[in-house]
Amino acid sequence: MARRKFVVGNWKMHGLHDQLPEIGAIAKAAADAPGIDTALCVPFTLIERAATVAGHMPIGAQDVHAAQKGAHTGCISAAMVREAGARLTLVGHSERRADQHETSHDAWAKAVAAHEAGLDVILCVGETEAEHDAGRAERVVQAQIEKSVPDLAQAGWFTLAYEPRWAIGTGRTPQPEDIAAMHAIARAKLRRMIGEQADAIRILYGGSVTGANAGDILSMDDVDGALVGGASLTADKFVPIIEAAS
Ligand code: PEP
């Protein structure tokens, strides 16, 4: 099944207002690449102003709370980021799983809450280095998908990102055949859970994608795009990735 490529930047805890011109330049490159989808997930504090400079390029959050409102000091709901101008959110990013001890069940609840609030969702899964070295990557990723993908997941609002944790921010990437194999395993798991609708869902690869390796990674079977951290922070690094996907 033909799926449009999807390139998503994740600015993590980077970005003050003086970086808004980078978002403008990235949005311009996205507009010049109409054959693919591009989005940028920014810190909460940048969402509103990023959405005004991004034109048609969707701006996303990097996390939302699983509750729509309530006594959760310091937290941000899906409805709040939507009101600020976000059209999508990441959930289950490995840095949140590691730093905030989020579980796959948390990721599931956040995905459901985000969808209910009208946001698209990119759900992240991926094994640690120890799990990889122990030959457990397949089982770990299948279990994460089992526990965190909502039954009602559909391509219209749901995207999966496979991000081996040991490849995030390290400059290391898996062998091409390993990326292809893990994407095939993830899709087969999705198929078992939600049937043939799984074939329309995009599965992104994330972990040290750069302008230099994007062409090879994005040309692999079952790799429907990229989730990009460090190389999305400036237009000069991110635009070549957008172009490689086009
Ligand atoms: C990420 O933040 O999801 C990511 C893949 O980061 P990096 O591209 O820097 O490895």
Boltz pocket constraint, residues with backbone or C-beta under 6 A from the ligand:
constraints:
  - pocket:
      binder: B
      contacts: [[A, 10], [A, 12], [A, 163], [A, 167], [A, 168], [A, 169], [A, 170], [A, 206], [A, 207], [A, 208], [A, 209], [A, 227], [A, 228], [A, 229], [A, 230], [A, 231]]
      max_distance: 6.0
